[in-house]
Amino acid sequence: MTEVGGIAADQLASYVERIERLEEEKANLMADIKEVYGEAKALGYDVKILRQIIRLRKMEDHERTEQEEILEVYKRALGMS
């Protein structure tokens, strides 16, 4: 293992290359996701609402319920309910 300034150069290069590959994969996945949203939009689905649904589905039930309750309180306070 080659060390430069106390840094294992081979190991560092390995990490950098792995991160670069993952970044490339991430970019490809993001392009795929964008394409799926485009397909959904072409069929008349509201992409903004789809994104909101995806975000909500990632939440735990108790988190989602708490957020919805707080939203209702805020809406009532602003006369929106």
N, C-alpha and C positions, 0 to 999 in steps of 0.2 A: 504494500500500500504506500503510495507516494504522499508525503506530507509537505505542505507548503504553508509556512507561517503557523504551524500547529494545527492545520486543517487537513483532514484526510481527503485529498483531492479526488480519488477514485470514488469514494463514498458520496461526496458532495455531487459529483457529476452524475452518479446513479440517481440520486434524489431529484436533481434538476430534470433529467430525462424522463423519469416517471411522472413528474408533475406536468411536464410538457405534453406527454401522451394523454394524460387525464384531461388536461385543458382542451386538447383536440377532440377527444371523445365528448366532452361536455358541449363544445361548440356544435358538434354533429347532432347531439341529442336536442339541443335547443332549436336547431333548424328543423328537426323532425317534429318537435312539439308545435312550432310555429305553423308548420304545414297542416297538422291535424286541426289546429284552431281555424286555419283558413278553410279547410274542408267543412268544418262545422258551420262556419259563417256562411259559406256558399249554400248550405242547406237551410239557412234561415235562423240558426241559433245565435243568440246574443253572446258574443265572446266575453264581454265584461262579466256577465252573469256566470258563465262557465268558469271563469277564473275565480270568481267568488265562491262557487260551489267547491272547486278543488281545494281552495284554502280552508273552507269550513270542514271538509272531509278529513283534512289532516289533523284537525283539533280533536282533543279528547272531548267526550260528551259533556262533562262538567264545565270545561272551559267555554265551549260553545254556548251552553245554557246561560252561564254567567254573563258572557258578552251580550247575548240577546236581551237579558234582563236589564243590564245597564243601558243598552241602547233604548229600550222602551222608557226607562226612567228619564233619560235625556230628552227623548222626543216629547214626552208629556210635559216636562219642564219648559220646553220651547213652544208648547201648544200645537204640536204636530200630530198628536194622537186623538 
